[in-house]
Amino acid sequence: MPETPSGEVSWQPSDEQVRATQQRSITVLSTGQVLGGIAFGATISLGAVLAAEIAGDDSLSGLATAFVTLGAAGTAVPLAALAARRGRRLALASGMVIALLGVGVVILAAAIASFPVLLIGFALIGAGQAANLQSRFAAADLADDRSRARDLSIVVWATTIGAVLGPNLVGPGTVLGDMLGMPALTGPYLFTVAAQVLAVALYFFALRPDPLLLAQRIAAHHESRRTAGIAHEDRPRAARFAIIAIAGAHGVMVAVMAMTPVHLLHHGATLTIVGLTISLHIAGMYALAPVFGILADKLGRVTTILIGQALLAASLAVAAVFAESNLGVTIALILLGLGWSAATVAGAALLTEMSSEKLRPRRQGRSDLVMNLVGASGAIAAGFLLGWIGYGGLALVSLAVVVVVVVISPFGRAARSAAVVSGQE
């Protein structure tokens, strides 16, 4: 398919060529998510330990994750703006390059024992997380209404592989780092560097034609594509609801999940139990994403978002009632991950198709910005709530966010969703 140096298609493709490009994009983006997950998993696994070691204060260990989150929030909008101008290919590769620079800064910080430099490095690494998040939107650029959520969810699911592999590379990375004489605790970042270099090359060279540029070209030249579910009229009210639904689910998830290890340890759980609980929670977040994608395509975006709210409510109820039970907390964390998955997959699909091609990247970047800021705020507030009213009280307060999303859900239904187009809702 002819294209310009920027990755933009220089002529109008057939339906068959669009479908082939979409399948290729899904493969490239899913592979990129695996590589990004490996890089991010290895980074986060040692981030808190490295921060505590350099700062000399365990209470500052949480700043590693906080600065990664803030870095992701700070780069979400600029990367989305770059995507709107130059396409997904350059935006995703740029996010990984910035993260690669961040890894170098972290290693330097460990060598010179500088805590401020370390935090700068983690903030730069956040750009890689922002790129990982925007990959799911890239998967929806060329999808039609019948398969948009499914295609998006496949890329989300691919994160599972990297999230599992990344932390398991800490041991071998430490051995390799010691052999090479690297600063303590930085050896595993060798795998981070390798994964991010591969991700940069993959996005830059393999994501052709660029899915966003192709979708914009189709929208500009073929109004008939609206009936095929690729191009859409702009529906800002439904788009705002999607942003709120995504941010709300993420805020609830982060607030409860972040305090779970502390709560379990204070109630006598072993580190093994804590690790198992968090692992099952992560599995709930990603492993069933394709199931919720199919549900969103079949039942409708808003219906699936409400299923997610029901799962979140069930999780919070179990956490409140069985806060003293390790098994109860584990069940609550699994439900929490499932609710997050349903709401974010369906919400991302709704946001994509309720935004015109011109406004779509900007709104998607804004959504990731809001999501990360709400998550960071939720984690900070959760610490105070845990000390004030306990784990069960934190769960009940978080329930208020779920209620808000349910109450405003008619704003999402007011717009034409995939199910409306297919006559199912």
C-alpha positions in Angstrom: 0.0 0.0 0.0 1.8 3.2 -1.1 2.6 5.6 1.7 4.6 8.8 2.4 7.7 8.8 4.6 5.6 9.7 7.6 3.7 6.5 7.2 0.5 8.1 5.7 -1.2 6.2 2.9 -1.0 8.2 -0.3 -4.1 6.7 -2.0 -7.5 5.4 -0.9 -7.4 1.8 0.2 -10.1 -0.8 -0.5 -12.1 -2.4 2.4 -10.0 -5.5 2.1 -6.8 -3.5 2.5 -8.2 -1.6 5.5 -9.0 -4.9 7.2 -5.5 -6.3 6.4 -3.9 -3.1 7.8 -6.0 -3.4 11.0 -5.0 -7.0 11.5 -1.3 -6.1 11.0 -1.7 -3.2 13.4 -3.2 -5.4 16.1 -0.3 -7.8 15.8 2.3 -5.1 16.0 0.6 -3.3 18.9 0.1 -6.5 20.9 3.8 -7.4 20.5 4.7 -3.9 21.6 2.5 -4.3 24.7 4.4 -7.5 25.6 7.7 -5.7 25.2 6.4 -2.6 27.1 5.0 -4.9 29.9 8.4 -6.5 30.3 10.1 -3.2 30.5 7.6 -1.7 32.9 7.3 -4.8 35.1 11.1 -5.0 35.6 11.1 -1.2 36.4 8.3 -1.2 39.0 9.5 -4.4 40.7 12.7 -2.7 41.9 11.5 0.9 41.9 10.4 1.1 45.5 13.4 -0.9 46.7 15.8 1.4 44.8 14.1 4.5 46.1 14.2 3.4 49.7 17.9 2.4 49.3 19.0 5.7 47.8 16.8 7.9 50.0 17.6 5.9 53.2 14.0 6.2 54.2 11.4 3.4 53.6 8.6 6.0 53.8 9.8 7.5 50.5 9.7 4.2 48.6 6.3 4.9 47.2 7.5 8.0 45.4 9.0 5.7 42.7 5.6 4.6 41.5 4.1 8.0 42.1 6.6 9.7 39.8 6.1 7.0 37.1 2.4 7.8 37.3 2.9 11.5 37.2 5.3 11.1 34.2 2.7 9.1 32.4 0.1 11.8 33.1 2.5 14.6 32.0 3.3 13.0 28.7 -0.1 11.6 27.8 -1.4 14.8 26.1 1.9 15.7 24.3 2.1 12.2 22.9 -1.5 12.3 21.8 -0.9 15.7 20.1 2.1 14.2 18.3 -0.1 11.3 17.2 -2.7 13.7 15.8 0.0 15.5 13.8 2.3 12.7 12.8 0.5 9.5 13.5 0.6 6.7 16.1 3.9 5.3 14.8 6.0 8.3 15.8 4.1 9.0 19.0 4.4 5.4 20.4 8.1 5.2 19.4 8.8 8.6 21.0 7.2 7.5 24.3 9.5 4.5 24.4 12.6 6.6 23.5 11.8 9.0 26.4 11.4 6.0 28.7 14.7 4.6 27.5 16.3 7.9 28.4 14.7 7.6 31.8 16.2 4.2 32.5 19.6 5.7 31.8 18.9 8.4 34.3 17.8 5.9 36.9 21.1 3.9 36.5 23.0 7.2 36.8 21.1 8.1 39.9 22.0 4.7 41.5 25.7 5.3 40.6 25.8 8.7 42.2 23.2 8.0 44.9 21.1 11.0 44.0 17.4 10.7 45.0 16.2 13.7 43.1 17.9 12.4 39.9 16.3 9.1 40.5 12.8 10.6 40.7 13.5 12.5 37.4 14.4 9.2 35.8 11.2 7.5 37.0 9.1 10.4 35.7 10.7 10.0 32.2 10.0 6.2 32.4 6.3 7.2 32.8 6.4 8.2 29.1 6.7 4.5 28.3 3.6 3.8 30.3 1.8 6.6 28.5 2.7 5.0 25.2 1.5 1.6 26.4 -1.9 3.1 27.3 -2.2 4.8 24.0 -1.6 1.5 22.2 -5.1 0.4 23.1 -6.5 3.5 21.3 -4.3 2.8 18.3 -5.9 -0.7 18.1 -9.3 1.0 17.6 -8.4 3.5 14.9 -9.3 1.3 11.9 -11.8 -1.0 13.7 -15.5 -0.8 12.9 -18.3 -0.7 15.5 -18.8 -4.5 15.4 -15.2 -5.3 16.5 -13.7 -2.2 18.0 -13.9 -3.3 21.7 -12.6 -6.8 20.8 -9.6 -5.4 18.9 -8.8 -3.0 21.6 -9.1 -5.7 24.3 -6.7 -8.0 22.5 -4.0 -5.4 22.9 -4.9 -4.8 26.5 -4.7 -8.6 27.1 -1.2 -8.8 25.7 -0.1 -6.7 28.7 -0.6 -9.8 30.8 2.4 -11.6 29.2 4.8 -8.7 29.8 3.4 -8.1 33.3 4.1 -11.7 34.3 7.5 -11.9 32.6 9.0 -8.6 33.7 9.1 -9.2 37.5 10.5 -12.7 36.9 13.6 -11.2 35.1 14.8 -9.4 38.3 16.8 -12.4 39.5 18.7 -13.1 36.2 19.1 -9.3 35.7 20.7 -8.9 39.1 23.2 -11.7 38.3 24.0 -10.2 34.9 24.3 -6.7 36.4 26.8 -7.9 39.0 28.9 -9.6 36.3 29.1 -6.3 34.4 29.8 -4.2 37.5 26.6 -2.2 37.4 25.4 -0.2 40.4 23.5 -2.3 42.9 19.8 -3.1 42.0 20.2 -1.8 38.5 21.1 -5.1 36.7 17.4 -5.9 35.8 17.2 -2.6 33.9 19.3 -4.3 31.2 16.2 -6.2 30.2 14.2 -3.0 30.4 16.6 -1.4 27.9 16.5 -4.4 25.6 12.7 -4.5 25.6 12.3 -0.8 25.0 14.8 -0.7 22.1 12.9 -3.6 20.5 9.6 -1.7 21.1 11.0 1.5 19.5 12.1 -0.4 16.4 8.8 -2.3 16.2 6.6 0.7 16.3 8.8 2.9 14.0 9.4 0.3 11.3 6.5 -2.1 11.5 3.4 0.1 12.3 2.9 0.9 8.6 0.6 2.2 7.2 -0.1 4.3 10.3 -3.6 3.3 11.5 -4.5 6.8 12.8 -3.4 8.6 9.6 -5.2 6.1 7.5 -8.4 6.5 9.5 -8.2 10.2 9.2 -7.7 10.0 5.5 -10.7 7.6 5.1 -12.9 10.0 7.2 -11.9 13.0 5.2 -12.5 11.4 1.8 -15.3 8.9 2.3 -18.4 10.1 4.3 -20.0 6.8 3.4 -17.6 5.2 5.9 -19.8 6.4 8.6 -22.3 3.7 7.8 -19.5 1.1 8.0 -18.7 2.3 11.6 -15.2 3.6 11.0 -15.8 7.3 10.9 -18.2 9.0 13.4 -19.9 12.2 14.1 -18.6 14.0 17.2 -20.6 13.4 20.3 -18.8 15.2 23.2 -21.3 14.4 25.9 -20.9 10.7 25.5 -17.1 11.1 25.2 -17.0 13.0 28.5 -19.0 10.2 30.1 -16.5 7.6 28.8 -13.6 9.7 30.2 -15.3 9.8 33.6 -16.1 6.1 33.6 -12.5 5.2 32.8 -11.0 7.5 35.4 -13.5 6.5 38.0 -12.8 2.8 37.6 -9.0 3.5 37.6 -9.2 5.7 40.7 -11.2 3.0 42.7 -8.9 0.3 41.6 -5.7 2.1 42.5 -7.0 3.3 45.8 -8.0 -0.1 47.1 -5.2 -2.1 45.4 -2.5 0.3 46.8 -3.6 -0.2 50.4 -4.2 -4.0 50.2 -0.6 -5.1 50.8 -0.3 -2.8 53.9 -3.7 -4.0 55.2 -2.8 -7.7 54.7 0.6 -7.4 56.4 -0.9 -5.6 59.4 -3.4 -8.5 59.8 -0.7 -11.2 59.8 -0.6 -12.2 56.1 2.7 -13.4 54.8 4.5 -11.9 51.8 3.6 -15.0 49.8 -0.1 -14.3 50.5 0.3 -10.7 49.6 2.1 -11.6 46.3 -0.5 -14.1 45.4 -3.3 -11.6 46.0 -1.8 -9.0 43.8 -1.0 -11.5 41.1 -4.6 -12.6 41.0 -5.7 -9.0 40.9 -3.4 -8.3 37.9 -4.8 -11.4 36.2 -8.3 -10.1 36.7 -7.3 -6.8 35.2 -5.9 -8.2 31.9 -6.6 -11.9 31.4 -10.3 -11.6 30.6 -10.1 -8.3 28.7 -11.1 -10.0 25.4 -14.2 -11.4 27.1 -15.3 -7.9 28.0 -14.4 -6.6 24.6 -16.7 -9.2 23.0 -19.4 -8.2 25.5 -19.0 -4.5 24.7 -19.4 -5.3 20.9 -22.4 -7.6 21.5 -24.3 -5.9 24.3 -23.2 -2.3 23.9 -20.5 -0.1 25.4 -22.5 1.5 28.2 -24.0 -1.8 29.2 -20.6 -3.3 29.6 -19.4 -0.2 31.6 -22.3 -0.9 34.0 -21.3 -4.5 34.2 -17.9 -3.2 35.3 -19.6 -1.0 37.9 -21.5 -4.0 39.3 -18.2 -5.9 39.6 -16.5 -3.0 41.3 -19.5 -2.6 43.7 -19.3 -6.3 44.5 -15.6 -6.0 45.1 -16.0 -3.1 47.5 -18.8 -4.8 49.4 -16.8 -8.0 49.9 -13.8 -5.9 51.0 -15.9 -4.0 53.5 -17.6 -7.1 55.0 -14.7 -9.4 54.9 -11.8 -7.0 55.6 -10.4 -9.2 58.3 -10.3 -12.3 56.0 -7.3 -12.9 53.7 -9.6 -15.0 51.4 -12.2 -12.3 51.4 -9.7 -9.6 50.5 -8.3 -11.8 47.7 -11.8 -12.4 46.2 -12.4 -8.6 46.5 -9.1 -7.9 44.6 -10.0 -10.3 41.8 -13.4 -8.7 41.4 -11.7 -5.3 41.5 -9.5 -6.2 38.6 -12.4 -7.6 36.6 -14.5 -4.5 37.1 -11.6 -2.3 36.1 -11.1 -4.4 32.9 -14.8 -4.2 31.9 -15.1 -0.4 32.5 -11.8 0.6 30.8 -12.2 -1.7 27.7 -15.7 -0.6 27.0 -15.0 3.0 28.0 -12.0 3.3 25.6 -14.2 1.9 22.8 -17.0 4.3 23.6 -14.6 7.3 23.7 -13.0 6.4 20.4 -16.3 6.1 18.5 -17.9 9.1 20.1 -15.1 11.3 19.0 -14.5 12.5 15.4 -11.2 11.5 13.8 -9.9 15.1 14.2 -10.6 15.3 17.9 -10.0 11.7 18.8 -6.3 11.7 19.7 -6.6 14.8 21.8 -9.5 13.4 23.8 -7.7 10.1 24.2 -4.7 11.9 25.6 -6.9 13.9 27.9 -8.5 10.7 29.1 -5.1 9.1 30.0 -4.1 12.3 31.7 -7.3 12.4 33.8 -7.0 8.6 34.5 -3.5 8.9 35.8 -4.1 12.0 37.9 -7.2 10.4 39.5 -5.2 7.2 40.1 -2.4 9.1 41.8 -4.9 11.2 43.9 -6.7 8.0 44.8 -3.6 6.4 46.1 -2.6 9.4 48.2 -6.1 9.8 49.6 -6.4 6.0 50.3 -3.4 6.2 52.7 -5.2 8.8 54.9 -8.5 6.9 54.7 -6.9 3.6 55.7 -5.4 5.2 58.8 -8.7 7.0 59.6 -11.5 4.5 58.9 -9.7 1.3 58.0 -9.8 -0.9 55.0 -13.5 -1.5 55.1 -14.2 2.2 55.4 -12.0 2.9 52.4 -14.0 0.4 50.4 -17.3 2.0 51.3 -16.0 5.5 50.5 -14.8 4.3 47.1 -18.3 3.0 46.4 -19.4 6.6 46.0 -17.4 6.8 42.8 -19.2 3.8 41.4 -22.6 5.4 42.2 -21.6 8.6 40.4 -20.7 6.6 37.2 -24.0 4.7 37.3 -26.1 7.8 37.8 -24.6 9.6 34.8 -24.6 6.6 32.5 -27.6 7.9 30.6 -25.3 10.5 29.1 -23.4 7.7 27.4 -26.5 6.0 26.2 -27.8 9.2 24.6 -25.2 8.7 21.9 -25.2 6.2 19.1 -23.2 3.2 20.4 -22.1 0.1 18.5 -25.1 -1.8 19.7 -27.4 1.0 18.5 -25.9 0.8 15.1 -26.4 -2.9 14.9 -29.9 -2.7 16.3 -29.2 -4.5 19.6 -29.7 -1.7 22.1 
